[in-house]
């Protein structure tokens, strides 16, 4: 695995992250209504995560180049002690190298430190490689969404105890 730096999001990361997220969704034909593709917050992730209590977003970079990111967020309507793993996306050149797992591990550890007991996520069949990684981390399938993410385009819901 290359040398990756995992760090907290900074204001300078907004445009690159929005491009990575939208490009990934386009690549997998998942750029549909009800997804982060159309969220206004996708262009302002630093502001979203820096102003929301009990939320954090990590980015991965190598040699100063942003490769992707993932965060945890206290999505409205989730039960007490549950956060959501959100906006987990990697540049296509960064996939398949263990970086997604590194970001997920970082998020899970931080969620536990923050006092969360479970981590929820929403995704879609188009992102099957990501679903496989979530399964390896022990995320279990749910029959319906929980909370109010507003992402009606997602139809795979998973949860993991931490």
N, C-alpha and C positions, 0 to 999 in steps of 0.2 A: 504494500500500500504506500502511496506517495506520502509526503509530509503534508498533513492538513492542519490548519489552524481552525479551531472551533472557538468562536467568540460571540459576544453579545452584538446584536444589530446596532448599527450606527446610522445617522441620517443619510450619509453618502451611499448607503446600500439600497435605498428605496427603488430607484429606477432599474438597477440591475436585477433585483429580486422580482419585480413586477414582470420584467421581460422573461426571466427564467420560468416563472409560474405560467405565464400565458403561452409561451413557446411549448412547454411540456404538454399543456392541455391541447394545443393545436396538433402537436405531433401524434397524440393518441386519439384524435377526433373526440375529445371530451370538452371542447370549448362550447358548452351549451348553457342556456339559461339555468339559473339555480345552482351555479358553481362559483368558485372564487374568481373565475375568469371575468365575471361581470361585477364583482364587488369593488366599490370605490376604495375600500380600505386596502386593496391589493397594491395600490400606488402609494400608500402611506403607512407601511408596516411599522416603521420606527415610531411614528406618532401613536399608532394604535397600541402597541405593546408597552411603550414607555409611560402612557397615561392610564393604563388599566392595572389596578392592583391585582396581585397574584397571577400575573401573566409575564411570560418571558419568551424571547425569540432569539435563537442562535443561528449564526451563519457559518458556513464552511468556506474557507478559501485556501488556495495553494499559490505560492509565489505572487501574492497580491491580487489574484484573480478570484472573484466571487463565483462559487460553484453551486450554491443552493442554501437552503435553510429549513428550519422546522421550529415550531414553538408549542408552548402549552398556554391554554387560554381558559378562563372561567366562563365558558359559554352560558348565556342566559338560560335558565330553566333546568340546568343540570342539578342532580341531587347534591346535597352537601358532601364534600370530600371528593368530588369528581371534577376533573378538568378535561379539556379536549386537546388532543394532539392535532395541531392545525398547520396548514400551509407548508406541508412537507414536500418539497420539490427540489429536484436536482437538474442541473444542466445536463444535456444528453451525453456530453463527453465525460461526465463525472459518475455516471451510473455503472453498476457492476463491479465496483472497487471497494465495497465495504463502507463507503461514506454515509449512505443512508442509515445503516446500522449504527454508525458512530453518532449521528445526529439524534436518532431515536434514543439510544442509551443515555446521551447527555440530557435529553428532555425528561426521560423517566427518572433519572437521578435527581434532577432539579425539582420535578413535581413532588417526589417523596420528601425532599428537604423542605418544601413549602407546605407540607402537611396534607397533601392530597393522598387519597387511599386507592383511587382508581383513575384510569385514563381511558377516555372514550375517543373514538374517531369515526369519521364518515369518509367514505370513498366510493368508487364506482368500478364496475367490471373492466372498463377500458384501461384502468391502471393496475392490471393483474400482477405485474412484477412487484409493485408496492404491496399489494395484498399478501403475496407470498412472504415478503419480509415481515409484515405485521404478524402473520401466522407463526413464523419462526420465533418471534418475540413473545408469543403466548397470548396474543389477542384472540378473543373468542367472539364468534358471531352472535349478534343480537337479531331478534325478529323484527324490530322496528326502531326508528330513531328515538333518541331522548334529547331533551333540551330544545332550544330554539335557534339553531344555527342559521336558518334561512336557506340552507343549501338543499333545496328540493330536488336538485339534479343528482344527488348522491343516493344510492340505493343499497349500499353495503354499510352496515353499522357494526362496530366491534368495540370490545371493552377488555381491559386488563387490570387486575389487581396489582398494586405495587407495595 
